[in-house]
Amino acid sequence: MTLPEICSSLWEKIAREARFAGVVGRTLWSLGGLRPEGRDTFADRFEKRVDEAPDRIALLQGERRLTYRELDAAANRFARWALDAGVGKGDVVALLLGNRPEMPVAWLGLAKIGAVAALLNHNLRGRALAHCVRVSGARTLVLHAEFASLWNTAAAELETPPQALAQGGPVPGAEDLDAALPLLSEERLRADVRGELLSGDDFLYIYTSGTTGFPKAARISHLRGIAMSLGGVVALDLQPEDRHYIALPLYHSAGGVMALGGTLLSGASAVIAPKFSARTFFPDCIRYEVTVFQYIGELCRYLLTTPEHSADRGHRIRACIGNGLRPDVWEPFQQRFAIPRIVEFYGATEGNVVLMNYEGRVGSVGRAPALFRALSGLALVRYDIESDEHVRGVDGHCVACSAGEVGEAIGRISGVTRFEGYTDREASEKKILRNVFADGDAYFRTGDLLRFDEEDYFYFVDRIGDTFRWKGENVATSEVAEALSRAEGVAEANVYGVEVPGQEGRAGMAALVVDPGFDPQNLYGHVVRELPSYARPVFLRLLSEMETTGTFKHRKVDLARSGYDPRTIEDPLLLRDDEQARYVPLDAALHDMVVSGGRRI
């Protein structure tokens, strides 16, 4: 290299480190000494924003507008109702409210009295939804009338269903909460109502499918809720003048905490879409003068497949933030829709490992210099996929990865980098890796394989174990297999994910051993009743017998590797056809339509 090139490279490196240090500094300043034993809660921070600009718009949906003053008043009424109903500090209220202003009104009201909101996934039903209510410990549930039939499928599975209250219309068996709330005072509650509440106390329960079984309730404290919210604020440099478009589910940490929480703590305005629609996404952004939005990779891919429209570039969007944006989608998406800045990040609802790509490096989930990794406790350790265990040296400790090596991302558990775990202690313990670099230390396991390059940029590689992502959701294979095994005519079920060209994540595929009377159409009806849309297998493979390991575990790797091409697989193959409401034979022509993108799945 020439001297000018060396100087230019050195200057670029210094500038990069200075930018990173600046972001870290702004983040620490925004947290303001937040600590578990402190008294700073989400409700306190929200009320400060209300007092600063009470007449600024907080929430928008359709023709509805709520100012910060009106949102605070609605939350105060909800808090008073909860107190009158006997809900107090630490008590849990389950919320099945969907993407509408009633959701933040409810959890803000509960936060004001130190109660906990369990945010229920409205795509679940029956046993899965009942499980979520059961593990939350909620004795009270607030639901919107839209989900009345959904709730009935879950209530039938519960020995003692919680007391139900309804909004948005009458629901049989539920009290009318809409009639009760207007009768209550909108004034703020006395300061001593949450006087004993600590920053480290529970604020929300958010469900994650994890790696196995039914969804687990991740505990989110006020401290973590504030930190997650402010992470988005700093990354996007959110200002009160911004309008944040939220098309992601409010029951998830991305849409419900990082996007919505960040908007409320910055004094900006949140535009809440009832659900994601590729057709109305950018027209909505123009209509509401949106300046930022939060994405998942699948959302961006869907938008990219829509016909070109004048709204594609007629918006005022200056930045977006999210995760799972594939490199092959990133640049075409950014160019077509004229998005000036994309901030990709990596993190898990329950985890203490966070990476943020502030500089827009395509394909990277974030950058973490060595000094930052050492201070924050972030590490990659070698993992043997074949033996399904971490590689340990002669001293019994894990082996840290070097640049270019693939390993599991882990985060040191300490007073600063806490792992708050799940409501299930046993499930929490399974996420902890012990004696990692020293005897007695403990790290949170992300379950994800990452790598980093010589410039300290990190890249997502794959998910360890059986869980795969499809349609922006984690799909637990054991849960799907259990549901399939209950279907008439199914003797055994082995579920795994397969790659489909042009699709984000992996599509669900099930290898089944079936009885002579097996009916694919009946199975279709069963999976629709038992599983959320994203968890329903796209492909089926019918086997005469299931191959197992020496310990009687189903083999998945070879099945996933062989895929779903009828030219190379002798077993009968089926494809889920939602238009015909059945599984149909998958022949070579239909296979080619799927892999070419001519057949939507």
KOLGUDREN-226580 format. One record per residue: residue in one letter; x, y, z of N, C-alpha, C in turn. Coordinates in steps of 0.2 Angstrom, whole numbers, plus 2048, in hexadecimal, padded with zeros to 3 digits. Atoms other than C-alpha are relative to their C-alpha. Layout:
<atoms>
AXYZXYZXYZ...
</atoms>
This chain:
<atoms>
M8047FA800800800800804806800T7FC7F98018068127FC7FE803807L8017FC7F980781E80B7FA804800P8077FD7FF7F78288067FB7FA801E8058057FE7EE8178068007FE807I7FF8017F97F58138177FD805804C8037FA7FC7F082481E7F88007FFS8078008017DF8228167FC7FB804S8038067FD7DC81181D800801808L7FF7FE7F97E281782E7FB805802W8057FB7FE7D782682E7F97FD800E8068038007C881B8297FF7FC806K8018047FB7CB80F8377FF805807I8017FB7FA7CD81E8447F9803800A8067FE8017BD82583D7FA7FB802R8048057FE7B481583F7FF7FE807E8008017F97B98128517FD806803A8037FA7FD7B48248557F98007FFR8078018017A382184E7FD7FB805F8028057FB7A1811858800803807A7FF7FD7F97A781A8687FA805801G8057FB7FF79B8288657F97FD801V8068037FF78C81C8638007FD807V8008037F97918128737FF806805G8007FA7FB79382387C7F8803800R8077FD8017818298767FC7FB804T8048057FD77A81887C800800807L7FF8007F978181988D7FD806803W8037FA7FE77C82B88F7F8800800S80780080076A82788A7FD7FB806L8038047FB769819897801803807G8007FB7FA76E8268A48017FC807G7FE8037FA77681A8B17FA7FB802L8058057FE76780D8B08037FA803R7FD8067FD76A7FF8BC7FA7FC803P8068047FE75F7F08C27FD803807E8027FE7FA75E7F78D47FD807800G8027F98007598098CE7F8800800R8077FF8007488108CE7FD8037F9D8027FD8067478168BC7FC7FA7FCT80480580373980D8B37FE8027F9F8027FE80773280D8A17FA805801A8067FB7FF7228168A8803807802D7FD7F97FE72D8248B08038037FAR7FD7FD80673682789F7FB8027FCF8067FE8057268278957FD806803E8037FA7FE71E8348A18048067FFK7FC7FA80272D83F89F7FF8037F9R8017FE80672A83F88D7F98047FFV8077FD80071784388F801807803D7FF7F97FD71C85289A8038057FCE7FC7FB80472885988E7FC8027FAA8047FE80671C85987F7F97FD800P8078047FF70A8538847FC8007FAD8048008067028598748037FD7F9R7FD80380670E8508687FD7F97FFI80480780270684185F8057FA802A7FC8067FE70C8318677FE7FA7FBL80280680470282485D7FB8027FAL8057FF8066F982384C7FE7F97FDQ8028068046EF8168447F98017FCG8067FE8046E28198367FF807801E8027F97FE6D982983B801801808R7FF7FF7F86DD82684E807804801R7FA7FD7FE6E9832856800801807L8007FF7F96EF832868806804801T7FA7FC7FE6FA84086F8037FC806Y7FD8037FA70683C87D7FC801806R8047FF7FA6FA8448897FA7FB800E8058058016EC8398828027F9802L7FE8077FE6F68298838027FF807D7FE8007F86FC82D8957F9800803A8068007FC6EA83089A7FC7F97FFA8038068016E48208928037FA804A7FC8057FC6F281689B7FE801807N8027FE7F96ED81F8AB7FA7FC802R8078047FF6DB8188A98017F9801F7FE8078006E28078A58037FE807A7FD8027F96ED8078B57FB800805R8057FF7FB6DE80D8C07FC7FA800W8048068016D47FF8B98037FA803A7FC8067FE6E27F28BC800800808L7FF8007F96E47F88CE7F97FE804D8078027FE6D17F78D17FE7F9800A8018078026D17E58CA8057FC805G7FC8047FC6DE7E08D78077FF7FDV7FA8018036ED7E18CC805804803G7FB7FC7FD6FD7E68D48077FF7FEK7F98008027107E78D38027F87FFG7FE8078027177D78CB7FA7FB7FDD8068048037057D08C68018017F8V7FF8008077047CB8B47F98007FDV8067FF8046F67D08A88027FE7F8A7FF8028076F67C78977FC8057FBL8037FC8046F27D28888007FD7F9L8018028076EB7CC8777FC8057FCL8037FA8026E87DC86F8028027F9G7FE7FE8076F17DC85E8048067FFN7FC7FA8026F97EB8557FB806800R8057FA8006EE7F985B802804806P7FE7FB7FA6F08088687FF7FD806E8018037FA6E87FD8758057FC803M7FB8047FD6F77F3877805804804P7FC7FC7FB70380187D7FD803805V8047FD7FA6F58098878007FB806A8008057FB6F47F88908067FF804W7FA8017FC7067F5894803806803L7FE7FA7FD70A8078987FC800807G8048007F96FB8068A58037FC805L7FD8057FC7027F68AC807802803A7F97FE7FE7147FD8AD7FF806805K8017FB7FB70D80C8B77FF7FE807I8018037F97088018C58057FA802G7FB8057FF7177F58C47FD7F97FEA80380680270C7E78BC8047FE7FAV7FC8038067137DC8AE7FB7FE7FAA80480280670B7DA89C8037FB7FDA7FE80580470C7CA8947FD8017F9L8037FF80770B7CD8817FF7FA7FCL8028068047027BF8788008017F9N7FF8018087067BA8667F97FE7FEH8078028036F57BB85D8007FC7FAN8008058056FB7AF8507FF7F9803L8018067FD6FA7A185D7F97FE802R8078027FE6EB7978628007F9804G8018067FD6E578886C8067FF805R7FB8027FB6F377F876805805801A7FA7FB7FF70178B8727FE806803L8027FA7FD6F779A8767FF7FF808A8018027F96F17928868067FF804H7F98007FC70378E88B803806801C7FD7F97FF7087A08897FD803806V8037FD7FA6FB7A58958027FD806R7FE8047FA6FF7978A1806802803V7FA7FE7FE71179B8A2801807803S8007F97FE70E7AD8A57FE801807G8028007F97057AA8B57FA805800A8057FB8006F87B78AF7F97FE803R8078017FD6E77B78B97FB8047FCT8047FB8046E07C58AD8038007F9L7FE7FF8086E07C689A7FB8067FDV8037FB8036DB7D58908007FE7F8L8008028076D67D187E7FC8047FCH8047FC8046CF7DA86F7FB7FB7FDA8058048036BF7D38678027FD7FAE7FE8038066C87CF8578037F9802F7FD8067FE6D07C18617FC7FB804A8058037FB6C17BA86A8007F87FES8008078026C07A98608077FD801L7F98037FF6D37A78618017FF808W8008017F96D27A98747FC7FA802N8048067FE6C479C8758047FA7FFT7FC8068016D078F86E8057FF805A7FB8007FA6DD79387C7FC7FF806A8048007FA6D079588A7FE7F9801A8028077FF6CA7838878057FC802E7FA8047FE6DC77D88A802801807L7FD7FE7F96DE78589B7FB7FE805E8048027FB6D877E8AB7FC805804T8037FA7FD6D578F8B38028067FBP7FE7FA8056D479C8A5800807804P8007FA7FC6D87AE8AB7FA8047FFQ8057FC8016CB7BB8AD8018047FAA7FF7FD8066C87C289C7FC8077FFL8037FA8026C47D48978018027F9A8007FF8076C07DA8868008087FEQ8007F98036C37EA87C7FE7FF7F8G8018008076BD7EE86A7F97FC7FFG8068038026AC7E686C7FE7FA805P8028057FB6A27D98768047F97FFV7FE8068006AA7C887A7FD7FB805P8038047FB6A07BA8828057FD805G7FC8027FA6A67B6893805805802A7FB7FB7FE6B17C68947FD806802E8027F97FE6AE7D689D8018057FBD7FF7FA8056AC7E6893805805803L7FB7FB7FD6BC7F08977FF8077FDD8017FA8036B87FD88B7FA805803A8057FC7FC6A9802895802802807A7FD7FE7FA6B38038A5805805800L7FA7FB8006C280D8A07FE807800P8027F88006B981E89C7FE802806L8037FE7FA6B281E8AD805802805L7FB7FF7FC6C381F8B58048077FFS7FD7FA8016CE82E8B88067FF7FCE7FA8008056DC8338AB806803804E7FB7FD7FD6E683B8B88067FB802R7FB8047FF6F78348BC7FF7FD807L8018037FA6F88288CB805803805R7FB7FE7FB70182C8DB8077FD7FFA7F980380171482A8DA8027FA804D7FF8057FC71481E8E87FD7F97FEV80380680270A8118DE8057FB7FDR7FA80480271A80B8D6806802803G7FB7FE7FD7258118E38067FB802E7FB8067FE72D8008E78037FD7F9L7FE80380772F7FC8D48088027FFL7F97FF8027417F98CF8018007F8S7FF8008077497FB8BE8017F97FDG7FF80780274D7E88BE7FA7FC801D8078047FF73B7E38C27FD7FF7F9D8038018067317DB8B47FB8057FDF8047FB8047297E68A77FB7FD7FBL8048048057237DA8998027F9800Y7FE8078027237C88957FE8007F8I8018008077267C68828027F87FEY8008078017257B487B8057FF7FAT7FB8028057337AC8718007F87FFS80180780173279B8698077FC803G7FA8037FE74479886E8037FA7FCT7FD80680474C7878687FB7FA800T8048067FF73F77A86E7F9802803G8068007FC72D7788737FC8067FFF8047FA800720785876803807801P7FD7F97FE723798877802801807K7FE7FE7FA72D79E8867FF807802A8017F97FE7297AE890806803802A7FA7FD7FE7387B88907FF806804R8017FB7FB7397C489F8048077FDI7FD7FA80273C7D689A7FF805805S8017FB7FB7407E28A87FF8077FDH8017F980273D7F58A88078027FDL7FA7FF8027507F68A68017FE7F9R7FF8038077517EB8977FB8037FBG8057FD8057417F388F8038077FEI7FD7FA8017498048918068007FBA7FA80180475A7FE88A7FE7FE7F9M8028028077527F587B7FD8067FCS8037FB8037478048778058067FEL7FB7FB8017568108788057FE7FBG7FB80380576180586D7FD8027F9G8037FE80675580985F8008087FFV8007F880175481C8638078027FEV7F97FE80176781D8638027FE7F9A7FE8028077698138537FD8047FAL8047FC80575C81D849801807802D8007F97FE76082D8527F9803800L8077FE80074D82F8557FF806804Q8017FA7FE7478408587F8801801P8077FF7FF73684785E7FC8017F9E8047FE80673284C84C7FF7FA7FCD80080680473483A8457F97FC801R80580580072682E8418027F97FEH7FE80780172981C8437FB7FB7FEY80580480271F8108398027F9802I7FF8077FD71D7FF8427FA7FB7FDA8048058037167F18388017F9802L7FE8077FD71E7E38427FB7FF806P8058027FA7137DA850802804806L7FF7FD7FA7127E48608017FB806Y7FF8057FB7137D486A8087FD800H7F98028017267D2864804806803S7FC7FB7FD7347DB86C8038057FAA7FE7FB8057397E385B7FB8057FFG8057FB8017297EB8577FD803807G8037FD7FA7227ED869804803805V7FC7FD7FB7317F28738058057FCM7FB7FC80473F7F88677FD8067FCA8037FB80473480185B7FB804804L8057FC7FD725806865803803806G7FD7FE7FA72E8088768058067FEG7FB7FB80273C81286D7FD8067FET8047FA80273081E8657FD804806L8037FC7FA727822875805803805L7FB7FD7FB73782587F8048057FCS7FC7FB80473E8308717FB8067FFG8057FA80172E83B8707FE8007F9A80280080772B83685E7F97FD7FFS80780380171B82F8568007F97FDA80080780271781D8537FA7FF7FBV80680280470C8188448007F9800I8018077FF7058078487FC7FD7FAA8048048057007FC8397FC7FA803P8048067FD6F27EF83E8047FA7FEK7FC8058016FD7E38358058027FAF7FC7FF80670B7E28277FC7FF7FAS8038018067057E58168058037FBA7FB7FE8057117E68077FD8057FCR8037FC8047047EF7FD7FF807803T8017FA7FD7017FD809806803804F7FA7FE7FC7127FF8118028077FEF7FE7FA80171980D8087FB8067FFP8067FB8007088168047FF802807D8017FE7F9706816817806805802C7FB7FC7FE71781D8198008077FEI8017FA80371382B80E7FA804803R8067FD7FC70282E816801803807Y7FE7FE7F970982F827806804801E7F97FD8007198388228057FD805V7FC8047FD72382A8298078027FFT7F97FF80173682D82C8047FA801V7FC8067FE73C81C8337FB7FB801F8048057FF73680B8348047FA803Q7FC8067FE73B7FA83C7FE7FA7FBY80280680573C7EA8318037FA803I7FD8068007407D88318027FE7F9G7FE8018077497D18227FA7FD7FBE8068028047397C881C7FC8057FDL8047FA8017307D881C8038047F9C7FC7FD80673D7E08107FF7FC7FAR80180480673C7D18047F98007FDY8077FF8027297D28038008077FCL8017F980372A7E57FF8048007F9L7FC8008067377E17F27FD7FC7FAT80480480572C7D57E97FA8037FDT8067FD80271E7E17E78018047F9P7FF7FC80671B7EA7D6802807802E7FE7F97FF7237FB7D47FA805801H8057FC7FF7198097DA803807801S7FE7F97FF71A81C7DB802801808A7FF7FF7F971A81B7EE8077FD802D7FA8037FE72A8117EE805805802R7FA7FB7FF7358217EE7FD807802G8037FA7FE72882E7F37FF802807H8017FF7F872A82D806806804802R7FB7FC7FD7348368128057FC805I7FC8057FC73D82781A807802800R7F97FF80074F82B8208047FA803A7FD8057FD75381B8297FB7FA802C8048067FD74D80982E8057FC804I7FC8047FB7537FD83B7FD7F9800G8038078007517EA83C8057FB800N7FC8068007587D983B7FE7FB7FBG8028068047597CA82F8008037F9L8007FD80775C7D581F8067FC7FCR7FB8048037657C98138048057FBP7FC7FC8047737D08097FE8017F9D80280080776B7CC7F87F9804800V8067FC80075B7D67FD802807802W7FE7FA7FD7647E48068018067FBE7FF7FB80476B7EE7F87FA8027FBP8067FE80475C7EC7EC7FB803803F8067FC7FC7507F17FA802807801Q7FE7F97FF75A8007FE8008057FAQ8007FC80675C8067EC7F98017FER8077FF80374A8037E67FC805805F8047FC7FC74280B7F5804806803A7FD7FA7FE74F8197F8801801807I7FF8007F975381580A807802801P7F97FD7FF76282080F8047FC805R7FC8037FB76781681E7FC7FA803I8038067FD7648048248057FE806V7FD8027FA7697FF8357FE7F8802E8018077FF76A7EC8378037FE807F7FD8017F976C7E58497FF7F8801Y8018077FD76D7D48527FE800807G8028017F97657CF8627FA7FB801A8068047FE7587C486B7FC803805T8057FE7FB7497C88758037FF807E7FD8027F97517BF885807801801G7F98017FF7637C1881804807802N7FC7FA7FE7717CD8868068017FBV7FC7FF80577A7CC8767FD8057FAV8037FC8057777DB86A8068037FCL7FB7FD8057807E185B7FC8057FBM8037FB80477C7F08508048027FBN7FC7FE8067827F483E7FE8077FFY8017F980178280783F8028037FAE7FD7FD80678C8098307FE7FE7F9G8038028067828008238047FB7FCR7FC80580378E7F281F7FB7FA7FEV8048058037847E78138017F9803G8008077FE7807D681B8037FF807S7FD8007F97887DA82C7FA801805V8047FF7FB77E7D983C802805805G7FD7FB7FB7897E58458087FF801R7F87FF7FF79B7EA84A801800808A7FE8007F97A37E685B8087FF800P7F88017FF7B67EA85D8027FC806A7FE8057FB7C07DF8687FF803807L8017FD7F97C07EC8777F97FF802F8088007FE7AD7ED8767FE7F9802R8028077FE7AC7DA8768027FE807A7FD8027F97B77D88857FC804806L8037FD7FB7AE7E588F7F87FE800S80780280079C7E088A7FF7F9801G8018087FF79F7CD88B7FE7FD7FAL80280480679B7C98798067FC7FEA7FB8058037A47BA8727FD7FB7FBL8028068057A37AD8648057FA803V7FD8067FE7A879C86A7FF7FA7FBR8008058057AC78D85F7FA7FB802Y8068047FF79D78185D8017FA7FBD80080680479D76F8567F97FE7FEI80780180278D76D84C7FF7F8800E80180780178F75A8497FF7FD807S8008037F979275685C7FB804804D8057FC7FC786764861802803807E7FE7FE7FA79176B86E8068057FFH7FB7FB80179E7798718077FD801V7F98038007B077686E804803806R7FD7FD7FA7BA77787E8087FD7FFG7F98028007CD7778808027FB806V7FE8057FB7D876C88B7FF803808D8027FD7F97D477889A7F8800801G8088017FF7C17748987FC8067FEH8047FA8027BD7868927FF8007F9C8027FF8077B578B8828068047FCV7FB7FD8047C07918737FD8067FCA8037FA8037BD7A386D8027FF7F8C7FF8008077BB7A585A8058067FES7FD7FB8037C77AF8507FC8037FAA8047FD8067C27BA8418007FB7FBG8018048067BB7B08337FD7F9803E8038067FD7B67A183F7F9801802V8078007FE7A479C8427FF7FE807G8018037F979E79A8547FA803802E8077FD7FD78F79D85F802806804A7FF7FA7FC78D7AE8667FD800807I8028017F978C7AF879801807803G7FF7F97FD78B7BE8858017FE808R7FF8007F87927BF8977FB802804I8067FE7FC7857BF8A4803804806S7FD7FC7FA7897CD8B17FA804802G8057FB7FD7807DB8BB7FE8057FAV8017FB8067827E68AB7FC7FC7FAT80280480677F7D989D7FB7FA803R8048047FC7707D08A67FD7FB7FBF8048058037677C08A07FA7FF804E8058007FB7567C28A77FC7FA7FFG8038078007507B18A17F88007FEY80780180173F7AA89F7FC7FF806T8048027FA7307A78AB8027F9802D7FE8077FE7367958AA8087FF802R7F98007FE7467938B48047FB7FCE7FC80580374B7838AC8028027F9A7FE7FE80674A78A89B805806800S7FB7FB7FF7547998A18077FD800E7F98047FE76278D8A78037FD7F9K7FD8038067637858968038057FBK7FD7FA80476879688E807802803I7FA7FD7FC77779889A8067FB7FEL7FA804801788791895805802806R7FC7FF7FA79478F8A48077FE7FFN7F88028007A778E8A78028017F9V7FE7FF8077AA7968968078027FFF7F97FE8007BA79F898804800806A7FE8017FA7BC79D8AA7FB7FC805D8048047FB7B67928B87FB804803G8057FC7FD7A57998BE7FD8057FCD8037FB8047A17A58B17FA7FD7FCA8068028037917A58A87FE8057FAY8027FD80678B7AA8967F97FE7FDF80680180377B7AC88D8017FD7F9R8008048067797A087E7FB8037FBT8047FE8057727A886F7FD7FB7FBG8038058057707988658018017F9D7FE7FE8077777A18568078007FEL7F980080378679F84B8028067FDL7FE7FA80378F7AE8468088007FER7F97FF8027A07B483F802807800F7FE7F98017AA7C483F8068007FCD7FA7FF8047B77CB833805804803E7FA7FC7FD7C77D48357FE807802E8027F97FE7BE7E58377FB800805D8058017FA7B37DE8457F98007FEY8078008027A37DD83B7FE7F9801F8038077FE7987CE8407FB7FF7FBY80580280578D7C48347FD7F9803F8048057FE77F7B88388017FA7FCV7FE8068047837A68327FA7FB800D8068057FF77579A8397FE7FF807R8028027FA76B7948478017F9802I7FF8077FD7707868527FA7FC802G8068047FE7647788557FB7FF7FBD80680180475377584E7FC8067FET8047FA80274B78684E8028037FAF7FE7FC80674A78F83E7FB8067FFR8047FA8017437A08387FC7FF7FAW8058008067347A182C7FB806801K8057FB80072A7B0828801805806G7FF7FC7FB7337BA8357FF7FD807E8018037FA72F7AE8438047FA801N7FC8067FE7397A084D7FB7FA800V80480680073178F8498047FB804A7FD8057FC7357828567FD7F97FET80280680373577184E7FD7FB804S8048057FC73076785D7F9802801E8077FE7FF72077185F7FC7FE7FAV80380180671C76F84D7FF7F87FFA80080780072075C84E7FB7FD804E8058027FB71575A85D7F98017FDA8077FF8037067628547FF7FB7FBL8018058057097578457FE7F9802S8018077FE70A74784F7F97FF803R8068017FE6F974B8567FB7FF7FBA8058008056F174B8457FE7F97FEE8028078026E773C83F8047FD7FAG7FC8038056F1730835808801800V7F97FE80070273783A8037FC806A7FD8047FB70D72A843806803803E7FA7FD7FE71D7348448018067FCA7FE7F9803723746840807802801N7F97FD7FF73474D83D8008077FCV8017F9804734760839807803800Y7F97FD80274376A8327FE8067FBG8007FA80574677A8288047FE7FAV7FC80180674B77A8168008077FCE7FF7FA80475278880B7FC8007FAV8047FF80674778F7FD8038067FCP7FD7FB80375079A7F07FB806800G8037FA80074B7AC7F27FB802806Q8047FF7FA7427AA803805801806E7FC7FF7FA7487B08147FF7FB805G8008057FB74C7A38217FF7F97FDR80180780274679181F7F97FE800A80780380073678981A7FF7FA804G8018067FC72F77C8257FE7FA7FCM80180680372F76A81F8007FA805A8018067FB72975A8288007FA7FCA80080680272E7498257FB7FC804L8058037FC71F73E82A8007F87FEV80280780071C72B82D7F9800801V8078007FF70A72982A7FC7F97FFD8048068016FC71C82B7FD7FF7F9P8038018076F371481C7FB8057FFG8067FB8026E472081E802807801F7FE7F97FF6EE73081F7FD8047FAD8037FC8056E573E816803807800P7FD7F98006EF74E8117FC806801Q8047FA7FF6E07598117FE800807N8028007F96DB754823806803803L7FA7FD7FC6ED7588288018087FFY8007F98016EC7698207FB804805G8047FD7FB6DD76D82B802800807H7FD8007F96E676783A805805801V7FB7FB7FF6F57728387FD807800V8037F97FF6EA7818357FD801807R8037FF7F96E177E845805800806E7FB8017FB6F177A84F806804800L7F97FC8006FF7858497FE8077FDP8007FA8047017978448037FF7F9S7FF80080770379B8328087FE7FEY7F980180271679C8328037F9802A7FE8077FD71878B83B7FD7FA7FCR80380580470E78182F8057FD7FBP7FB8028047197768257FE8017F8V8017FE80771B77B8138017F97FBF7FE80680372276A80D7FF7FA804L8008067FC71E7588128037FB7FCR7FD80680372874880F7FD7FA803L8028067FD7207388128057FA800L7FB80580072B72A8187FD7FA802S8028067FE72971881B8027FE807E7FE8007F973371982B805806801M7FC7FB7FE73D7268358077FE802E7FA8017FE74F726836802804806T7FE7FD7FA7567298478077FF802T7FA8017FD76672A8518017FB805G7FF8057FB76D71E85D7FC801807T8047FE7FA76472786B7F98027FEF8078008027547278617FD8077FEK8027F980275473985C7FF8007F8H80280080874D73D84A8068047FDR7FB7FD80475B74183D7FD8057FCK8037FA8047587528358058027FBV7FB7FD80476875782D8007FD7F9D80180380776774B81E7FA8017FDL8067FE80375574E81C8008077FDA8007F980275776181B8058017FAR7FB7FF80676675F80F7FD7FD7FAS80380380675C7548037FB8047FDG8057FB80274F7618027F97FD7FEY80680280273F75F7F87FF8007F9D80080180774375C7E67FD7F97FEP80380680273874E7DF8047FC7FBR7FC80380574574A7D28067FC804T7FB8047FC7517447E07FE7FC806I8038037FA74573E7ED7FB7FB7FEE80580580273B72E7EB7FA800804D8068007FB7307317FA7FB8057FDP8057FB80271F73A7F6801806804L8007F97FE72074D7F87FA8037FFL8067FC8007127597FC802807801L7FF7F97FF71176C7FC7FA803802R8067FD7FD7057768067FD8057FBD8047FB8056F877F7FB7FB803804D8057FD7FC6EF78C8057FA8027FCE8057FF8046E47907F67FB7FB800Q8048058006DD77F7F57FF7FD807A8018037F96DE77C8088027F9801R7FE8077FF6E876C8078077FF7FEY7F98028026F97648047FF7FC7F9V8018038076FB7607F18077FC7FEP7FA8048027087547E98058057FDL7FB7FC80371875D7E58047FC7FBD7FD80380571E7587D48068057FDA7FA7FC80272D75F7CA7FE8077FDA8037F980372376D7C17FF804806L8027FC7FA71C7737D2806802804H7FA7FE7FD72D7727DA8048057FDD7FC7FB80473577C7CC7FD807801M8047F97FF72778A7CF802802807V7FF7FE7FA72B78A7E1807803801V7F97FE7FF73E78C7E08028067FBS8007FA80573C7997D17FD806803G8047FA7FD7317A47DC7F98017FCG8067FF8047227A17D07FA7FD804R8068037FC7187987DE802803807R7FF7FD7FA7167A27EE7FF7FB806I8018057FB7187987FE800804807
</atoms>
